[in-house]
Each structure stands twice: as structure tokens, then as C-alpha cells.
Amino acid sequence: MDTNLILSNILNPPILFFFLGMTAVFVKSDLEVPAPFPKLLSLYLLFSIGFKGGVELIKSGITQEVILTLLAAMIMACFVPIYTFFILRLKLDTYDAAAIAATYGSISAVTFITASAFLTELSIDFDGYMVAALALMESPAIIVGLILVNLFTVDGKRDFSWPEVLQEAFLNSSVFLLVGSLLIGVLTGEHGWQVLEPFTQGLFYGILTFFLLDMGLVAARRIKDLQKTGVFLILFAILIPIVNAGIGLLIAKFIGMPRGDALLFAVLCASASYIAVPAAMRLTVPEANPSLYVSTALAVTFPFNIIVGIPLYLYGINLMWT
């Protein structure tokens, strides 16, 4: 693997500030980001990436490649929790296995945004419609996870409030803002982009950097929870993203995605949710242990993907797309 790819990723300000956040926890600094602020930063990032994606989508139009990509995204969002559930059942009970499987079937918007910034830094083009794939992959894994719990619990039946489940899956704040921003970008097009560009583009990189500083603080604090997960789940949290990214790259190659889109699709397949799915699992599967599905996604998979995974997947693309 070309070490220059890893170095170019690690030496980006957002990644370095992520390390700074982790270091602050390790050395017991009192550095912290006040509680309401990270939520505002995450909402800005979702709004910005969604709006830009909508503008780009209206430029490219709905082509066969777009349709195939979105279909592949939904298939992966359903397939990943199913196959990973049976791997996890080798060591865990049904509740924990389903919750973790749903977590890895869904996506991390911040990992996607970090990969977008990485591509921009390398001057590799990508299409805005990939944001639509991001939105479509957020929720199906929650539904699949709950179906797995229903099928494999001892009594075979669980009393879920499906309206609440569906509302949490499809109308949670991140999905709602992302899809809404995407639609507004489609409706306003280039004119809307010119109006909002100083806000959506000019501030984007700095806010991503500050947000990753906070993510470094949060991830480092979650590392202690890994003592409860054992070696099995730590290996799972590293190897499964690589497998999922590999499947994603094969699909991208088959569809004929360009390099930038292929990387973003691989990152979506490889990432794990640490916001939307944990919130839904706490509501619907209280028997599952949150320290397992949150710490694996946030303290292992998220750092692995943004530090090593993104350049690793791009290296695979460079080999396959020659």
C-alpha cells in the first residue's frame, strides 16, 4: 500500500485535530467542547453536505448509474446486518448481535464527510448524488435489526411500537435534515448554491475540523468500554469494515462508478452508525448492551476508517481501476 496516501490523510488538519482530541483525554487535560455545540456542528455538516448534494444531483440528473447506485446502497444496508448478525451470534446473544449488526448495516455521516474532504484535498471528483445514497442507507438497517430480534428471540415475538420505530428510523433529526437539505438543493439548484456558498462551502472545512476535535474527545473516552467487548468484537470492528468496503468496491466496479464515487460508496458500506442506530436500539431493544454497539462503532471503527480505512480503500480503487 502507498504510505503517501495514509500520510496525506493523517496530515490533514481534521485528522490531526481528531488526534489532538484523543490526546487531550489520554493526558487528562480539561479540554472539552460544551454540550450543545457539537450538536450544532453536526447539524451544520449534514445541512451543508445535503444541500451541496442536491445541487449536484440536479446537475447530473437521474441516470442509470444513479439508479443502480441507490439500489445497491439499499441492498447493502439490508444485507450487511443480516450476514453480520450470524457472525455475531457465535459469541453474543440475539439482542446484542442484532443491535451491533444494525449498527454496522447503517452508516456514519461524519466518516462520509471526512472522505469527501479527503477526495477534495486530492482533487478527485465525486458526484453529489452519493449524498442520496447516504440518506437511503441510514434507516433500513434499523428495521432489519428489529426483524432479526423478532425472528430469533426465544418467544419469537416482540411487542414493538412500529409507528415509533419507523419514526425513529426515517424521521430522526439527521435523516430529516439530510433529506430536507438535499431536496432544497434540488429545488434551488445553482442559484441557491451561489446564495449559500459562503456559508456551506467557506466554513465547511473549519467546522469539520472542529467537529473532529470533539469526536476525538468522545472516542477516547469510549476506549475504556472496549474492555467489556473482548478481542472478538475489536477484531469484528476492524475486519468487517474492510470486508464491507471490499464488497462495496466490487459493486462499484460492476456499476462503473468513477474513482471518487467508488470511494464514497465503499466508505458508506464500511462505516457504522454511532448516533441514529444506537438511539433506535435503546428505544426498541433495551436488552442490548449499549457499551457494546456504541464503543465498537465509535472507539474502533470510526477512528480506523478515518485514519487508515479511507486511504486503504482508495488504494484498492487505484489497483482495481487501472
PEPE-V313348 format. One record per residue. RES is the residue in one small letter. NEAR is the number of other C-alpha atoms within 12 Angstrom. Layout:
RES:NEAR
RES:NEAR
This chain:
m:17
d:17
t:15
n:16
l:26
i:25
l:20
s:26
n:33
i:29
l:20
n:29
p:26
p:36
i:41
l:28
f:27
f:35
f:30
l:30
g:33
m:30
t:24
a:25
v:26
f:21
v:14
k:14
s:13
d:13
l:19
e:24
v:22
p:14
a:11
p:12
f:16
p:25
k:20
l:20
l:30
s:33
l:31
y:33
l:40
l:38
f:35
s:39
i:50
g:41
f:42
k:46
g:43
g:38
v:36
e:33
l:33
i:29
k:21
s:20
g:19
i:20
t:14
q:14
e:25
v:30
i:20
l:23
t:39
l:31
l:24
a:36
a:45
m:32
i:26
m:43
a:43
c:35
f:29
v:43
p:44
i:36
y:28
t:39
f:38
f:24
i:25
l:33
r:26
l:16
k:19
l:25
d:25
t:34
y:36
d:41
a:39
a:48
a:53
i:56
a:55
a:54
t:56
y:59
g:49
s:52
i:54
s:43
a:46
v:42
t:46
f:44
i:44
t:42
a:46
s:39
a:36
f:38
l:30
t:21
e:21
l:20
s:12
i:21
d:23
f:29
d:36
g:34
y:42
m:48
v:47
a:45
a:45
l:48
a:42
l:37
m:51
e:49
s:47
p:40
a:47
i:49
i:40
v:40
g:45
l:47
i:32
l:35
v:39
n:22
l:19
f:23
t:22
v:13
d:11
g:14
k:14
r:21
d:17
f:20
s:15
w:19
p:14
e:19
v:31
l:22
q:22
e:30
a:37
f:30
l:22
n:27
s:27
s:39
v:37
f:25
l:26
l:37
v:34
g:30
s:35
l:38
l:29
i:29
g:38
v:31
l:22
t:24
g:27
e:22
h:16
g:25
w:31
q:18
v:15
l:23
e:21
p:14
f:22
t:30
q:25
g:15
l:19
f:30
y:30
g:23
i:33
l:42
t:31
f:32
f:38
l:38
l:32
d:38
m:40
g:38
l:35
v:37
a:35
a:30
r:27
r:31
i:30
k:22
d:26
l:29
q:17
k:20
t:31
g:20
v:15
f:22
l:36
i:28
l:21
f:33
a:41
i:30
l:25
i:38
p:44
i:32
v:25
n:38
a:39
g:31
i:30
g:38
l:42
l:25
i:31
a:38
k:30
f:18
i:24
g:21
m:34
p:29
r:31
g:38
d:39
a:47
l:50
l:52
f:56
a:47
v:54
l:57
c:53
a:50
s:54
a:56
s:47
y:42
i:36
a:41
v:46
p:44
a:30
a:41
m:43
r:28
l:25
t:33
v:36
p:20
e:21
a:30
n:26
p:34
s:30
l:41
y:47
v:43
s:37
t:47
a:50
l:44
a:37
v:42
t:41
f:47
p:40
f:35
n:46
i:46
i:33
v:33
g:44
i:46
p:35
l:34
y:45
l:39
y:28
g:29
i:33
n:22
l:15
m:22
w:21
t:10
